[in-house]
């Protein structure tokens, strides 16, 4: 089986009703990033940060995977599929994808503020002030905030380096280090981009562009990939 590596961004989940941050009407118009997605914001107002992510978790519980998510999961019949996602939702897993690497953390998990190795599955429950880890420290969202390192990046690079086919879906390719992953795809790898918007791609590599939303884009991609098998 060929190795198919798929990097997904906010556009992957937009059709499921997950509000993105950068779109018109997005979350950044309501919240300052430094207030809800940075260590400084956490130190300044923990209640606000917890409420923000509790609301995101409640929203996620009501959302369902879209045809793009299920289409990616279906590709596991024909390829060794690894999903690397910038998203913090669990829609890939709920759609049936079995190998999903979350670069920016997971909304359905909490972790200790004193020991990052202590991570807990919480599903769609709230994290409340006073919810403590086993060492007695406040739990925080298991999210990589702006200004924090991306611990899963090395693994993402390793996976991408073995790709026969590398696909980007719904990512602006503006957020680093994830935006640089395409550079690690082998020279002979087939590169694809699915996005209804204009996205800058490296001119030094040929990239097949499918200018569609995730749901229809994955369907079109699947037809192309079946021809390449």
N, C-alpha and C positions, 0 to 999 in steps of 0.2 A: 504493500500500500504506500502511496505517496504521502509525504508529510504536508498537511494543509494547516497553516497557521493563520489565524484570523484575529486582527486587532480591532476591537470595537470601542466606540466612543458614545457620547450622549445621544447622537442621532439614531443609534441602534434601538434605544428604548423610548424615543419620543412618540412613536406610534402606539405605544402601550399606555400613554398618558403620563409618563414620567416627565415632570417639568425639568427642562435644562436650565443652566445658569446663564448662558450667553445670548440666547435668542431674545427677540423682542418680547417683552412681557415675562422674561425669565426671572429666576430667583435673585440674580444680582441687582435687579431693579428694586427689589424689596429689602435686600440685606446687603450690608457692606461685608465683603469677603473677610476683612480683618476681624469682623465681629463674630462670625460664625464658623470660620474655617481656617483658623490659625491658632498656634499656641498662645499668642497674646490675647486673643479673644477669649480663650478658655480661662486664662488667668483673671481676666477682667470681669467676665460675667458668665459663670458656669451655668446658671439657670437658663439664660438665653440660648446658649449652645445646646444644652440638653433638650430644650423645648423645640429648637429648630430640627434636630435629628429625630426626635420623637414624632414630629409632624411628618417628616419624610418617610418614616417607618410605617406610620398609619396609612399614608398614601400608597406605599408600595404594596401593602396587604390587599388593597382593593384592585391592584393592576394585574394584568395577565400578560404572558408572553405573546408577542405578535408573530406574524407569519415569518418574519426574518429570523427570529429566535428558533422557531421550530424547523425552519429550513436549514439552519446551520446544524442543528442536532441531527437531522436526517442525513447529512453528508457523512456522518460517522459510518454509514454502511459501506462507503466507497473509499474513504480516506482515513488516515490517522490524523484526526482533527484536534488541535490545541487552540483554545480560545484564550486570548490575552485581552482583558477588558479594563478600560479606564473607569467603567461604571461601578457603582457601589451596590447596585440592586442585585437580586438573585434570579433574574428572569432567564438567564442562560441555563442555570441549573434546573429551574422549573420546567423549561422547555425540553430537557432531556440531555443536554450536553454533559459529558462525563469528565472532561478535562478542562477546567476553567481556572485561570490564574487572575486574581484581582490585584491590579497594580496599586490602586488607591484605597484599598480596604473594603470592608463589607458592612453594610448597614445593619444586617441581622446579627451582628456580633458586637460585644463590648470587650474592653480590655482594661487592665489595671493601670492606674496612673503611676504606680511605683515600679511595676515589673511588666514590661511590654510583652513578655512571653506568656503571661496569664491572659488568655483569650477565652471568652465564653459565648456560646450560642444563646441568643436571647429571642430569636424569631422576630416577631413584630411587636414585642412588648416595649414599654417605655423604660428608659434609664432615669431613675429619680435621684435627686440629691440625697445622699445617705446610703445609696446602694454601693456596697463595698466588695472588694475582692477578698480572697482568703487571707491576704496579708493586712487587711484593714484599710486599704486605700480606696478612694472614690473610683468608681467605674467611669470610663469615658467612651465615646463612640470609637469603634475600631476603624478609624478613617485616617488616611494620610493627609494631613493638613498642609496648606501652603507654608513653606519654610522647613518642613520635615523631610527626611530622607525617604526614598522609595525602596524599601527593603527587598521587594520582589523583582527589582529591575534586573539583577544579574541572572536570575532564572529566566526572565523574559528574553534576555539576549541569547541565552543558551538555546532556548526553544526556537527562536527566530533563526539562529545560525544553521539550523538543520532543515529549514523549510524548502520544500520543492515548489510550493505555491504560497505566496504571502498576500493576504487580503486585508485592506483597511475599510471598515464600514462605519460611517457616521462619526468620524473624528475630524476635527478641524486641523489636526497635525500642528497645533500651536502650543500645546502643553508639553513641556519637556520634563523628564527625559523620554517619555513614551513616544513623542513625535519623531525621535531619531531612530526608532526601532527598524524602520524600513532599510536603513543603511546597513543593518546587520544581516539582511537576507542574502544568501549566496548569489554570486553573479549570474548563475544560470536559473535562478528561481523566477517563476512567472509571477508578476506583480499586478495587483488589481486594486481599484479604489471604487467604492460605492458611496455616493453622496449626491443629493439633489443640488447642492450648492457648489460654488467654485472653491476648490481646495488646491493650495499650492503643493505640487509634487516635484521631486528632484528631476531636473531636466536630463541628468546623466543616465537615467534608467528609463526603459520603456515601461509605462504603466497603462494597463487597460482600464479605461474609465467608464463606469456605468452611472450615468447621472440620474439616479432614481432613489427614492426612499428605501430604507432597509428591506421592507417586505417584498416589494417587486424586484428590487436589486438582487437579493439573494436568489430569487427564482431565475432571473436572467443569468446570474453567475453560475448557478447549478447546471444550466444547459451548456454553457461554455466549458465547464470543467468536465462534464461527461464526454465531450468531444476530445478532450486532452488525455483521457485515461488510456 
